[in-house]
């Protein structure tokens, strides 16, 4: 019986044969389509470490831009010992285990407030995690008997979300961000983290969980959040994390009534959905345009 070999110490991309380093790269140049744009695309590919690149596609985008696709082998390889990844440090739980874990440790329902903040109108992700219909065959957080879910929907301002989290005595705030132009998702989340810190000065703030296709899971400390979820996240992932963070990770039970010196008279959409015992998922369809290229990604939040 042959013992499977472990991974090699270093790897290169695979195209036709193992280790040939073949990759495909697409980008848009601020040049009219023509010989200069095509030559520039090949020169850029060489400078990026692509050996003998081929220009396999070049088309005008309007009159001033050119969308290019290049193909060829890269000279680089990656030492696997140097790769840092964020591993899941908690087990995936069944819905019954989630309900039992939260009720046993909190002694009450877990309150989850979710929204898309800023100008972000992409609710597919937040609804996938929160709404009872869920995502990928899994029920959303509204389905759980141990959770009370408040889904504020899209384009919620940071102050409104913070005020609502305080008013609902939230245990967790879930935010979905798919709009990433000029790093808007990073700026919005940093602003939210800072305002939550200010609103909860002197006492534990709610968990801040964010998701979207362009977040780096290793940026939790930099953004001031507790957890980042990316592509392929399902409601079970989020529910299991909440049990871990609220019971094992933090072991914090807060009193339901807080004496808060905050102006809570915030005008919110009267049609917003507030659900007891059910929820939606955080995996969004992210649409970004680079020339004529549009990518769609379903990710958490």
N, C-alpha and C positions, 0 to 999 in steps of 0.2 A: 504494500500500500504506500503510495507516494505522499509525502508530507507537503502541503502547499507551501510554496516559497513566500517569504514575507516581502513587503514592499522594498524596492531598491533604495539606496541612500539618497539618490538624486533622480529627478525625472525631467524630461522634456516633452513638449506636446506631441501628439500622435496624429499622423495624417494617413499616409499609405502604408508605412511600416513603423514598427515600434521604435520610438526615439528619433524619428526623422525631423521633429521640431516644426512640422508644418502648421501654420496658423492662417486665419483669414481676418483681415482688419478693415473696418469701414470708417469713413470720416468725411467731413465736408470742408472744402477749402474756400476761402474768400477770393476766388479767382474765376473769371469767365471760363467756360469750358473751351479747351483748346490744348495745343501742344505744351504750352507753359504749365498749365494746371496738371496735366498728366505727368510731365517730367518732375514737377514739384512733389506729387504724390509718391513717386518712386524714390525720390531722394529722402523724403521724410521717413519712408519705411526703412531705408537703409540706416538712417541715423537712429532709428528705434531698435536696431539690432536684428533686422530681417535680412537674411542673406539671399541674394538673387531674387528679389521680389518681382512678381508679375502683376501688372495692372489688369484685372479681369473685368472691371466695370467702371465706367466713367460717364456720367450724364449731367447735363446742365440743370441747375436749380434756379429758375429765373434766368436773368442775364448776367448776374454778378457772382454766382457761386457754382461750384462743381462738387457733386457727390461721387466719391471714389471707393472702390473695393480693391484691396491688394491681397495677394496670396504668395506665401513663400515660407522657407524655414527660418526659425529664429536661432541665434547662436547661443542663447542663454539656457541654463538649466537651473532647477530649484533644489537646494539641499532640504530634504524633508525635516531634518532636525531644526531648521531655522523657521519653520512655519508655526505661527501662533493661531490657534483657533479657540472659539468659545464653545465649550462642551456643555451639554445639558447636565446639570448637577442634581436633578430631581427625577423621580420616576413618573412615567405617564400613568395617570389614574383613571379608573372608570368613573362614570357619573355618580354612582353610589358612593365610591370612595371619596370623591370630591365633596359631596354633600355631608358625609359623616365627618370628614376631616375639618371642614369649616365650622359646622355646628358644634362639634366637640370642643374645638379650641377657641372659637369666638363666643359661643353661647348665644348667637343671634345670626341673622342673615348678613352676608357680606355685601356691602354696598359698592357697586361699580358704576362710575360715571364715564361715559365715552363720547368722543366728538372728533370731527375733523376741524382743525383750527386754521385761523388766517383766512386766506382766500380759497383754500382747498375745498372743492366741491365733490371730490371723489369718495362717495360713501360705500362703494362696493366692499372695500376691505373692512371698515368698521362694522358694517352690517353683517358681513360674513362671520365675524367673531361674536357679535352681540345678539343678533336676531335669532329667534328660535329655529328658523329654517336652516341656519348654519352654513357649512361649507364642506365639500369633499365627503359627504355622507355622515357628517358629525353635526349634532345639534349645537346651536350657539349657547352663550352663557344664560340667556333667558330661560333655557330649558331646565337649569339646575334649581332645585328647591331651596338651596342654601344661598341663593344670590338674589339681590334686588338690583335690577339694571336700569339705568337712566341713560338713554341714548339721545343726545342733543342734536345729532345730525351734522350737517355740513356748515362751513363758513362761520364757525363760532369764534368769537374774539377770546383772546387769552383771559382778560379780566372777567368776562361772563362765565367762562369755564371754571375759573378759580372760585368765584363767588358761589357757583352752583355746587361745587365739590364741598365747600364749607357748609352750605345750607343742608346738603344731603348727608353730612357727616360721612363722606366717602372713605372707604378703605382703599380703593384703587381708582386711579384716573387712567383711562386708556385713550391714546391719541393715535390717529392714523394720518399719515402725511404722504401723499403721492406727488404733490407739486414740488419739484426740486430745483427749478430754474434758479440760478444764482444762489444756490444753497438756502432757499427759503425755508426748507424743512428744518435745517439746523438752527437757523435764527429763531424760528417760531418755538422750537422745543427749549432752547436756552432761555428764552423769555418766560415761557411757562414754568420752568423749573425755578427761576428766580422769584417769580410772583407767588408760587406755592410756598417757597421758603419764607417769604415775607409774611404771608397770611398765617402760617403755622409757627411763627417764632415762639420758641420755648416749649414746644410739644411736637410729637412725631407727626409728620405730614403723611398724606396717603401715598401708597406706592404710585410711582409714575412709570407707566409702561407705554412705549411707543413702538410703532411698526410702519413699515413701508419698504418698497423695493430698493431704495438707494441708501438706507441706513447701514452703517458698519456696526455689527454687534459688539465690537471691541471699544466703542466710543461711549459706553455708559457713563464713565466718570467725567469725561470731557463735556458731555451734554447735561450732566446732573440728573440722570434718570436711573431707575432701578433695573430696567430690563429693556432690551431692544430685540424685537422679532423681525425677521426678514421673510424672504420668499418661501412659500410653501407652508407657512404657519397655519395650524388648524385650531378650532376652539378647544380641543382637548389639551393642546400645548399650553394655551393661556390659562385654562382652568387649573391644570396641574401646577403651573408656576405659582398661581395665586395661593393655593393651599400651602405650598412650600414656603413662600415668602411671608405669608401672614401668620403661619403657625410655627414652622420649623425655623425658617430664616430670620424672622423678627420676633415671634412670640409676643405680639402686642395686641392687647384688647383695650379699646378706648371706650370711655363712657359716652353714651349717646347724646347727652346734653352738655354743650360747651358754652361758656359765657364768652361770646365773641364780640369784639368791638369792631364790627365790620358793617358797612352799608350793603345790605343784601337785597335792596330794592332794585333788582336788575330785570330789565324787560327781556323776557325770553319768549320764543315762539310758543303761543298757547297750544299749537298742534304738535309740539314735540312729544315723542313717545317715552313714557316711563313704564317699565315692565317689572313685575315682581315674579321672580322664579324662572326667567327665560332670557336669552341673549342672542347676540350676533357675532360674526367672526371678523377678524382683522386681516384680511388679505386683499389688497387692492389691485385694481387694474391701473397700472401706471402708464400714462401716455406721455412720451417726450418726443419732440420733433427735432431732428438734426438733419437739416436739408429736407429730403423727402423720406427719410427713414423714420418710422414710428414703431416703438417697441411697447408691447403690452405685457405687464407682469402682475401676477396675482400674489400678494404678499400679505403678511399680517398687518392689520390696522390700515 
